């Protein structure tokens, strides 16, 4: 076996074994600015209907993000018509202004808790819709184009 084949095999094992909890993990780009009317949608086929799962919203931000927190409206539409909507707030920085999240470059990746121990009891396709609900201090109207977020993701993990 050639050295390049061995290195490829080891890299493949490392990449696939590190994320054995993931059942669903997808990102969508929000371009250079996320418009408040733009909804990021994820279509999810229901995993096992007995086991509990943990759900996360993932975001990638750059230094152009001007806020220390992030407000999101996350709506889950169930296959049989039920809808569940949540308004969520996440901290994006430490008190000293340092970015939370992971990443060595100017892009930070944040894995944000959404729901814990969820059982997908209905078979079929679930739709998850995410939009931002940011506003500047003292402003009634929301931020129209939110700059500094590059991608929004949704992740489902096994609990064990």
Beta strands, then each sheet from edge to edge (+ up, - down):
strand 1: 22-29
strand 2: 33-35
strand 3: 40-45
strand 4: 53-61
strand 5: 69-77
strand 6: 83-91
strand 7: 108-118
strand 8: 125-132
strand 9: 145-147
strand 10: 149-158
sheet 1: 1+ 10- 4+ 7-
sheet 2: 2+ 9-
sheet 3: 3+ 8- 5+ 6-
end
